Amino acid sequence: MAKKPSAPKSGAGKGGAKDIETRLVDAMLSLVETEGWRGTTVAGIAHAAGVPLSDLHPKYGSRLAIVAAYMRRIDRAVVTADFGFGPEDSARDRLFEVMMRRFDALRLHREALRRIRAGIMADPPAALALLPVIGCSMAWTLEAAEIPSDGASGGLKAAGLTAVWGKTLQVWLEDETPDLARTMAALDRNLGRASRVAEVLFGRRGRPTAEAA
């Protein structure tokens, strides 16, 4: 029997911690596609990534921590995109473009995300633990759409956008249309509903009201 290759020594490889994070995220996505969320473990991810388990401590001590690392990767893809917004673009238009960019960035790993979501939704404590991470991603989405996300009002905006994201994600996970037509229709509809709620809460005050959505 061939000898099992040994894992690299701590800190080995180029890129340091960032390279380890990339390898862990890629390994997690691959494992989840074949083993499902319940069959994927932190130790299994470390082995598949070729990273010593000790290198995961303390930053990557759970599957959710590695999911959060993946979400940060998507955040970077969103905030580095050049949207070229103009003064004629409304807050809703900008949010639509940014959120579709997020879906585009997720597209390569849809099957893994389908399994991750199913597993987390069946585990309420895990779902609650992930909410702040999603909220942070939505704050970055607001900023990429040139909508301030700080302060109490920013928190409300991020919470509202989290609801929009969750509802649209359900559609995206099953959307087999080549141009994501179903997803775009759902996103437009959900942003419209959020806008109407914001008008009720904050009143009709022109552009600031629209941005509150």
N, C-alpha and C positions, 0 to 999 in steps of 0.2 A: 504494500500500500504506500502511495506517495506521501511524503511528509507534508503536513499542513503548513503552509507558509506562515512565518511569524509576522505579527503586526509590527509596523514601524515604531521606532523609538519615539518617546514623547518629544513633540516639537519638530519632528522630521518633516521634510518637504518644504516647498516654497510657499510663501504667502502666510506662514504662521497661522494665527487664530482665524483669520479670514478664510484661508484655504481649508482649514478644518471645518468651518461652518458650511462652506460650499459642498464639501464631500459628505458631510452628515445630512444635509438637506437632500442632496441627490440620492443618497442611499435610502433615506426614509421614503421618498416618493416611489422609488423602484420597488422597495419591499412592500409597501402598502398596496401597490397594484397587483402583486402576486399573492401576498399573504393576508391582505385585509388589515384593517386598523387593529383589531383584537389580536391578530397574529404577529404584529410588529412590536418589538420590544426595544428599549434603549440599548441593551447589550447587543441585540441583533443588528441595529443600525450601526453601532460602533464597529462591529466586525465587518459588515458589508462595506463600510467606508474605509476600512484599513486604518482605523484610529484607535489607539489604546483607550480602554474605558476610563482610565485615570485622566485623560485629557478632556473628558466631558465635564469633569467636576471643576467648579460648581455651576457653570453657565448653562450646560445642556443636560441637566439631571432628570429630564422627563421628555416624553414624546411631545407634549404641548410646547415645551421650550424650543424644540426643533421646528415645530409648525410655526411658531412665532418668528423664527429665523427665516423661514420661507416667506412669510408675509412681509418681512422687512426687505427681502429681495424684490418682491413685487412692488413695494413702495418705491424703491430706488428706480425701478423701470418706469414708474409713473412720473415721478418728480423730475426725471432727467429728459422726458419727452419734450419736444418742441411743438407746442400746440398752436402757436402763432395767433393767439386771440386778439381780436380787435375791439374797439370801443362799442361796436354795434352788437357784440355778442352778449346775450343776457346771462345772468348767473345760472339759470337752468340750462342754457345751451352749453355753457362751459362745463358744468357738472356732467352733462350727458357725454361730452367728448372724453373727459378724464375717466369716467367710470367705464366707458367702452374700451379705453386704453388698458384699464386694469383687467378687464375680461380677456382682451387679446393676449396680455402677458401670462394669464393663467391657462391659456388654451392647450398648451402642450401636455399639461398634467391633469386633464379633466377627469380621467378615470380614477386616478389617485385621490383627487379632491372629492369625488363622489363618495368614495369609501371612507375618507377621513371625516367628511361631514356626517355620514350615516352613523359612524362610530361615536362621534362626539355628541350628536343629538340624542343618542341612546344613553348618555352619561351626563345627567344634569350638572353635577359639580364641575366636570370638565368644560361643559358649555359655558357655565358662569365664569370660570377662570379665564376663558378665551375672550370674553366680551371686552375687557380693557384693551387687549391687543387689537381687536377689530376696531374699537373706537379710535385708537391711535392711527390706524390705517385710514380711517375715514377723515381724521383731522388732516392728514397729509393730502388726501383727495381734495378737501376743501382748499388747502393752500395752493395745490396745483391748478385749481380752478379760479385762483385769485380771489378767494373768499376767506376772510380772516377766521381762524379757528381758535383764537385764544379767548380767555375770559368766560364768564358764565354763558353768554350768548353763543360763544363758540362751542361750548360743551353741549348745548341744546341742539345746535346744528349737526354736530357729529353724531349725537344720539338719533336724531331724525334720519340722517343719512345711513346709519347702521341698519335701521328698519328697511329703508329702500334697498340697501345692498342685499339683505337677507332674502327679501321677497324676490328680487330679480335673480339672485344666485340660483334659487330653486328652478327657475325657468331655464337659465343658461346651462345648467348641468344636464338637461334633457334636450337641449336645442341642437338638432342635427342639420339645420339649414346652413348652406355654405356661407351665407352673408350674415348669419346670426340675426335674422329678421325677427324671430320670436323674442329674442333677448332685447333687441332695440325697442320693440313695441312695448314690452313689459317695463323696461326702464323708463321710457317716456311716460307711460301711464303712472308708474309709481312716483316719479318726480312730480308729476302733476298733482297727485294726491297730497304729497308732502307740501307742495306750494300752497294748496288750499288750506291745509291745517295751519301753516305759518301765518296766512292772512287772518285767520280767525284769532290766533294767539296774539299777534303783534300789530294787527290793524293794517290798513292799506296805506303804505307810506312810500310808494314808488320803488326805486331800486333797492334801498335797504331792506324792505319787506321781502322782495324777491330773493335776496341773498340769504335771508333768514331761513328759507327753505333748504 
